[in-house]
Amino acid sequence: MKIVLLGNSQLAISAAWGLCQSETTREIVFVSDVTSSKNRHRFVPPKGDAPGKLRDLVESNALSASDTAISFSNAPEGLSGADVVILLPPMGQSGFRSAQASKTTGTTLAKRFIEGIQQNASDAKILVAVSPANYIAAWIHQTLGGKIIGLGNGTATAHLTAEIAKRVEVSVKDVTALAIGSDWETYPLPQYCRVNGIPLSQLMPNAEIDSLCEAVSKRCPYTTQSEYTLISHILQVVSAIALDKKRVMSVGTHISAGETSVYLNVPAQIGSDGVTSIVPLELDTRQREQFKKLVTQSAEDQSP
């Protein structure tokens, strides 16, 4: 499988290292922002060799006996034949950002690569790791179509999993957690959270479950995902695609609710063809109202 990494060079290097060690990838290509005249946005400067960190990645990859081929390109042709294209956050997109600032920055980055993807990798699965992921995924879908997955729910899922493990005092390995949401709101679904198959309701009183859900929902919506959480989320999704695992994960997915189509974080089955199906949920009255709110708000937010 060929993977092309677009965007932040440092984050791309870290993601590439993880992909190489997972041994799920045949080839990784770094494609820089070819529309920028500033060399700092390029992986390989004109008339120069790959920067030290990229050389170190190639050499450490050889030392660890990984057969993944690594190359760099300052041209959109580097996208040719890609199975998966990962759009990573631009340099400096971290910490608190307003909703509009995140939208503008993310859309601007996507615009720089969209023509290259259309011409060279129109059949590739596109993973959007730029905040706000669902907004950017919807924009790409409206512009390009194709198989697009938003990676904006990793932090909420990670926080929910860690909080359950902490409060119940169990290993995180035994915890499965599920949350749905948009770019701006998250709603944990405690009835689908388990500890080694045991329902959360058997391990925590209702008041504690409500406190847990409230704590996760209050996570700052405009905070981009931290590096390690985002990379872990990328590796999980890429592995599901590369090995056709049919894994069920909450990711940014194109859904239709009546006559409305939006991108939302919902549980979807992921395999070699990207999202293969959306897992139906049984929601209580309050959760159904929350879901309707997510659809309505996202439809307004993602409208062309």
HELIX and SHEET records of a PDB file:
HELIX    1   1 SER A    9  SER A   22  1                                  14    
HELIX    2   2 ASN A   39  HIS A   41  5                                   3    
HELIX    3   3 GLY A   52  LEU A   63  1                                  12    
HELIX    4   4 PRO A   76  LEU A   79  5                                   4    
HELIX    5   5 ALA A   99  ASN A  120  1                                  22    
HELIX    6   6 ALA A  133  LEU A  144  1                                  12    
HELIX    7   7 GLY A  154  VAL A  168  1                                  15    
HELIX    8   8 VAL A  172  ASP A  174  5                                   3    
HELIX    9   9 PRO A  190  TYR A  192  5                                   3    
HELIX   10  10 LEU A  200  GLN A  202  5                                   3    
HELIX   11  11 ASN A  206  SER A  217  1                                  12    
HELIX   12  12 GLU A  227  ALA A  242  1                                  16    
HELIX   13  13 THR A  285  ASP A  301  1                                  17    
SHEET    1   A 6 ALA A  69  SER A  73  0                                        
SHEET    2   A 6 GLU A  27  VAL A  31  1                                        
SHEET    3   A 6 LYS A   2  LEU A   6  1                                        
SHEET    4   A 6 VAL A  84  LEU A  87  1                                        
SHEET    5   A 6 LYS A 125  VAL A 128  1                                        
SHEET    6   A 6 LYS A 147  GLY A 150  1                                        
SHEET    1   B 3 VAL A 175  THR A 176  0                                        
SHEET    2   B 3 ARG A 194  VAL A 195 -1                                        
SHEET    3   B 3 ILE A 198  PRO A 199 -1                                        
SHEET    1   C 2 ALA A 179  GLY A 181  0                                        
SHEET    2   C 2 THR A 186  PRO A 188 -1                                        
SHEET    1   D 3 ARG A 247  ALA A 257  0                                        
SHEET    2   D 3 THR A 260  GLY A 271 -1                                        
SHEET    3   D 3 GLY A 274  ILE A 278 -1                                        
END                                                                             
